[in-house]
């Protein structure tokens, strides 16, 4: 039980923020481009309860990645459905990458300010914040990269449909009803994590965290092993 509460205290806020902001960004961009569905349903809010999927939230603690209830978007309401679909879909990963960069900057700033400071109260305050920011970098980069897999209904699949010519886009979009099955098969029955996602994630962590990337690796290995 003590281990569970340790994971909860470090992972919950960054995970909920990453998932919530990802979904809200879809609805916000859709609203700006002509579809008010999310706004009318009260989903343009940063209140995580409005977006929380219980299973998806629990999966963050079990495997390190989760999901929220998708924000509803009616692409037919967009002013230019095929083109605007790209911007709506891309908003999620772009938001996650932005949060990861901001979290990495704050983490590096706090580490540099407290490095060598032998002050117990400062350490008591700064250490949990550093751990949460480190996990925020990890979970946001992972969500952003994972959602770029070009299989609808993931964001990368929606972007691919928007970029393809009409005939090819129509044909490719037909796989969306089977998209989750394809994603499950890719994740659990192929080496996509080992050969594609993990290398991209490691590269992105080193890119945004620089010399402090080891902190993120240590934190995530510890949390996901507990």
Secondary structure, 3 states (H helix, E strand, C coil): CHHHHHHHHHHHHHHHHHHHHHHHHHHHHHHHCCCCHHHHCCCCCCCHHHCECHHHHHHHHHHCCCCECCCCCCHHHCCCHHHHHHHHHHHHHHHHHHHHHHHHHHHHHHHHHHCCCCCHHHHHHHHHHHHHHHHHHHHHHHHHHHCCCCCCCCHHHHHHHHHCCHHHHHHHHCCHHHHHHHHHHHHHHCCHHHHHHHHHHHHHHHHHHHHHHHHHHHHHHHHHHC
